[in-house]
Amino acid sequence: MKTSEFLVFRNRLHKTPSQLAQLLGVSEQLVHTYETGEIQISEEHEGRLYFLLSRMLSEDVARQPCWKIKNCSNEKKLNCPAWEFQSGRICWLIDGTVCEGNQNKPWPEKWKTCRECPVIESIAHPAKRHPIQMAEVAFQDNVISQFEQIVGKDPKMQVVYRLIEDVAITNTTVMVQGESGTGKELVARAIHRLSPRKDNPFIVINCSAFPETLLESELFGHEKGAFTGATKTRAGRFEQADKGTIFLDEIGDISPQAQVKLLRVLQTQKFKRLGGDEIISVDIRVITASNKNLKKEVLNNKFRSDLFYRLNVIPVFLPALRSKPNDIPLLAAHFLGRFKDETGKNLQGFSPAAMRQLLIYNWPGNIRELEHCIQYAVTLAKGDQIEGHDLPFANEELFAQTTTEIDDSLIANEKRHIIHMLESNSWNKKVTARRLGISRSSLYEKIKRLGIFQNPETLQP
């Protein structure tokens, strides 16, 4: 490969020299020597570049599939690369593995096999693909709807997917922010699975689940006898995550003392167990998450600014479900498929009324609330689809209506009883309050709240 061709590959991949070095598994200095033409590009790295470009092109195919994709016969689908990528039957990996039969071959053979592959040929030459007629394609129904177990096709989520791919290959600290229930842990797991650390541990700890006195022990471990109940030495989560990734959820809830200790560990990747003297070194990637606005927490002196900037190297913001309503039917169908398999029910989908309720609801609990809502509906459904009355909203409305009726009845009875007592005591409030067993001020408050007015006809001369 000539130097000019190498530069074309790099530009088409939209990667900087450092990013390309990570993808190729080489030093950035070697990439620079390739760019300047000082040394010839190795056959192995040439092959890797080819596969990286093929993978990118394959994703373009999947995002712009043939408009006939849903109506094609099975025979045509088998020969259509767009359908292959839609159904997830072909897995493109960074190391160039396209199929199981190609996995253990040396690079020259692997490259030769894949270059002769008709699917890659179709990808590399758009003219050989089915014509894309965007006027007739329902784009919302055909674009990729899942990414590393994250469901969503909204443009906001597509931005998140691309960011995940870009940061996964690095060791940079990532902070995932979003409301509760938006899927922050799924993002952290996706980053880990796409990273070079994917075969090593992925450790999750919810910082808000531990009191301040136990959090340090949970993170860094303790020696035997370090405190009452420490009957044996225990490795902490940082130690367990060595060579892998640690995900610190709800990082905004840790105490100021824990923030100081965490900052020191992040800077040095060294720590001591609680009650111990041995310095333990680890090699970990840190991903954090919070549903709080940590910038505001910093301004309010509730979160250390130095720790925030150490954690917030690459911020990933997850949109709330209400801001991407087009994903609601997709997520609802995803959860329906899962829960109907668990219950063994043959549910075909949602009635128009049920879907309309799902779409107009505000979803303060985001995707987690939607998941529980669908689980509730699948459990109660009697027919062959989810109906409006199967959703928890229907029972909430009934409960609210019943509660209002009860409240109205109690208020009316209280008002009638107080009026009766006032009239029987000639509207003498002191005597009435004593007979009711309440203070005079409480009686005045009830009279005002219930709108009780003295009838002039009952006034005593």
N, C-alpha and C positions, 0 to 999 in steps of 0.2 A: 504494500500500500504506500502510495506517495504521500509526502507531507501535506500537500494541498488537499488530498482526499481525506486525510486524517482530520484536518481543520474543518472540512465540510461535515464530517460525522459529528464532531464535537459541537458545532453550531446547530446542527439539526436536532441533537439531543438536548439542547438548551442547558448545558452544564458548564460550570466553571472548571478550570483545571483541577482545583482541589476536589470538587465533586466527582469529576471523571476519574481522578486517581482512586477515590474510594470505591467507585463502581468496578474498576478494573483490578482492584486489589494491589496497587503499586504505589510508589511514592510520587508526590507531586513533582519532584525534580525530574523523574523519568518522563512524565507527561510533557514537561517543558522541553526536554531534549527531543521528544517526538515532534513537537510543534516547530522547533527550529531546524529539524532535519539533521541533527548531529549524529543520531544513530538510526538504523533501520527499524521499523516497527515489527515486532515479533509476530509470528503467525498466530500464536495463541491470543495475543491482544487484538489482532486484526479480527479474529473470529468473535471475540467478546463484543467488539464494537458493532459487528454485523448483527449479533443477536439483540443487543440493546436497542438498535434502531428498529429491528423487526418487531420487538415487543412494543415499542412506542407506536409503530404503524398499526399493529394489531388492535391497540386500544382505540385508535382513531376509527377503525372499522367497527368496533363494538359500539362506539358512541354514535355512529351514523349508519345504522344497518339498512339493508335493502327494504324497501317499503312492502315487498311481497312476503316478508319473513314469516308472517303469521298464517298465510294462506298456501304456502308451498307444500308440495307433497313430501313425504318422508325421503323419497329418493333424491329430490332436489336439495333438501336440507342437508343431506349427507355430503353433498358436494359444494356447499356454500360456506365460505369462511366466516361470513357474518353470523350465520346460525351457530357455527361451532363456538364462537366466542360468546354469543348470547347464552348458550346452554352451559357454558363453563366446561366443555369437554376437552378443551386444549388449555394447558397451563404453561404460560411463558415465564420462565425463571431467568434471573439475571445471569446465571452461569451458562445459559444457552440451552438448557435441557428443555426439549419440546415434547418428547414422548418417552415412555419407559424404555423402549428399545434403543434409545439413543443415550441413555444415562451414563453408561460406563465406558463409552468409546473414547479414545484419545481425541484431542481437539481437531486435528486435521480431518479425521473420519466423521466426527460429529458435524463439523462445518459443512463438509461435502454432502452428507446426508440431508441436512436441512436446506442447503442451497438448492437441492434438486426437489425439494418438497413442493407439491403444487399449491398447498395452502399458503406457504411463504411467498411463492411466486405471485399468487393472487393479491397478497397483501402489499408486496413491493411494487406492484404495477396496478394502480387503481383502475386502469382501462379494462383490465381483465375481470373486474368484479361486476356483479349485477349493477345496473344503473340505479343510482339513488335519486328517487323522485320525492324531494322534501315536501312538495305541495300535497302529496298524498300520504305522507307518513305521519302518524300520530307520535310526535317526538317524545311526549311525556310517557308513552306506553312502551317505548322501545329502547331508551337509553339504559345504560348500566344502572341497576337498582341496588346492587350490593357491592360492598368493598370491604374485604377482610372482616366479614360477619357484621358489618355496619349496614343497615338498610336505609336507603334514602337516595333520591335522584334529584332533589332540589339543587339549583345552581350553587346555593350556599354550601351544601354538602360536597359538591364537586370540588369546590375550592379547598375544603378541609382535606379531601382525599389526596389531592395533589401535594398539599403541604405535608401530610403524613409521609408520602413517598419520598419527598425531598429530605426530611429531617431524619427518617429512619436509618439511613446509611451512615449517619454521623453519630458521635457520642455526645452531642450537645444536649444540655438540660432543657426540658420542655415543660411548660406550664399549660395545662388544659383548664380553661375557664368556661363556665356556663351554669345555668340554673340546675337545681337538683333534678335528676331524672333525664338529663339530656344525653347520657351515654359517655361520660368522661372516661370510665374504666375501659370501655370498648376501644376508645381511641388509643389509650395507653397500651393495650394488648396488641392492637394493630401495629403500632410503632415497633414494639418488641419483636413481633413475628416477622416483620420485614427487615429487621436489623441483622448485622453480623452476629449478634448475641442470641439469636433465636433458639439455639440448642441449649442454652444455659437458663438458670432459674429466672422466673418472673414472680417477684414477691410483692404482695399487696398488703398495705396496712392502712386502716382507717384511723387517722390521728385523733378524731373526735371521740372514738370509742374507748379511749383509755384516759384515766385520770392522770394528772401531771406526775404523780408519784410513781406510776407504773410505766409511763410512756418511755422514759429513758431506758429502763430495763428491757422493754419490748424492742426498742430500736437497736440498742447496742449490746444487749445481753448482760449477764451478771455472773459473778463468781459464787461458789458455794459459801454460804454464811454472810453474804453481802448485806442481807437484811433478814428480818424475821420471816421464816417460811422459805428462804432460799436454801433448800436442802441439797442442791446439786448445781454444778456449773451449767449455764444455758447460753447457747449462741443466740445473738440477737438477729433481727431481720436484715440488717446491713451485712452481717457476716454470712447469712444464708444466701444473700443475693450476689455473692462474689462472682465475678465474670458475667453476671447477668444484668437484670434491670430491676429496680425497686420503684414501686408506685406509691407515693405518699398522698393518699386521698384526704380531702378536707384539711389541707395544710394551714389554712387560716385560723384554725381553732387551737393551735398549740400555744402553750404559755410562753411569755417572754424568756424565761430561763431555758426552756427547751429550744427556743429559736437560736440562742447564743451557741448552744452545743451543736445544733444541727449545722449552723453556718461553718463552724470550725471543721466538722467532718467533711462537708461538701468541698471545702477549700483544699484540704490535705488528703482526703480519703484515708485517714488514719483515725483510730479511736481506741479507747480502753473500755473493757467491760466494767460494769458497775462493781466497785469493790476490788478491782484488779489493777495490776501494775504493767502487764504486758501490752505493748503497742501492737495493734492489729491493723494491717494494711489490706485494703480491698480495692478491686477494680470493678466499679459499678457505674451504670447509667441511671440517672435520677429523673423520674417524671413525676410531676406533682399536679394536683387538681384542687380547685376550690370553687364553691358556689358563691363566694363573697367577692366583692370588688376590692381586691387587695391594694389597689392604688389609693382608694379612699381609706382603707385601714391604715396604710402608711401615713397618710395626711393626718389621721386622727390619733397617731402614735400608738396604735394597737398592733402594728406589725413592723418589724425592723426593716428599714429601707435597704440596708446592705444585703440582707437575706433575700428580700424581694427581687432585687436586681440580679442576684446570683441565681435565683430560680427562674426568672422570667426572661431567659435568653431567647427562646423561641416560644412566643405565646400562640396558643391555638384556641380560638373562640368558637364554641358550639352554639348554634342558634336554638332558640326555644321552639317548641313544636308549633305554637300558634303563629310563628313567623314563616312557617313553611307548610301551609295547609295541603299543598299538593302531595306531600309525603304521607298524609294521614291514611288514605285508602291503601297505599302500599304497605305501610306498617301494620294496619289492621288485618290485611290479608296474610301477612307474614305470621302474626300471632295466631290468627285463626287456624292456619295450617298446622302450627305446632300443637295447639291445645286440642284440636279435634282429633289429632293422632293419639294424644295422651288419653282422651276420654273414649275413643273409638266411635265417635259420632260422625255421621256422613253429612256434614254441613257444606252447602255449596257456595255460600257467600253471605252478603248482607242485602236486606231489603232496601229499597230507595229511602224509606222513612228512617231506617236505622243509620244508613250512611249519612243522611242529611243531619241527624243528631250528632254524629261523630264530627262532622265538618264544622258545625256552628258552635260546638263547645270550645271553651277557652283553654283547656288543658293546663291548669296551673302546675300540675305534677309532671307535665311533659310526657316523654315516651314511657316512663315507668307507670304513670297513671293509665295511659292507654293500654299498656300490656295487661294490667290488672282488670281494666274494664272489659277487655275481650275475654279474659279468663272467666270472669263473672258471667258474661253473656253465654259463652259456650256451655258452662255448667248448667244454666237454666233453660237453654233453648230446647224446645220440644219438636219443632218442625225441621225442614230441610235447609233453613237459612236463619240467620240472625234477624230477629224482628225488633222494632223500636222498643216494645215492652220488655224485651230481654235485657236491655241495657240498664245499668244501675241508675241512670238519670230518671227513669220512669218511677222507680221506688223512692228516689230522693224527692221528686215532686209530690208524690202521694204523701210521704212523711211530712213534708213542709206544709201541705194543705191540711192534713189531719192535725198537726201541731197548732196551726193557726186557728182551726176550728175549736180545739180544746182551750187555747189561750183566750179566744173570744168568749167562750162559755164561762170560764173562770172570772174574767173581768166583769162580765155582765152580772154574775151572781154576787161578786164582791160589791159592786155598785148598788145593787138592790138591797143587800143586807145593811150597808152603811146608811143608806137613805132611810130604811125602816127604823134603825136605831136612833138616828137623828130626830125623826118625826116622833118616835115614842118618848123622846126626852126633850120635846119642844125645841129642838135645834140647839140645845145646850151642849156645846162642844166639850166642855170639861167633863161633864157627867158621861157623855157618850164615849169619850176616850177611855175613861175609867172602866166602863162596862165592857168595852171591847178589849181591854187589857193592853192598850198601847198608849204612848205618850201623846199629849195634845199636839206637839209639832208633827208627829207621824200622821195623826188624823188630818191635820191641815194639808199635808203633802198628798195624802190619798184623795182628799176632796178636790184638790187642784188637778191631780193627774187624771182622775176619773170624770172630771167635768161636772161635778155635782153643784147644783144651784138651789138656793132656798126658795120654795114656792111662796109668794106673798100671801096666799090664802091661809098658809099655816102659821103665819106670824102671830105671836101672842100679843095682845094689847099691853 
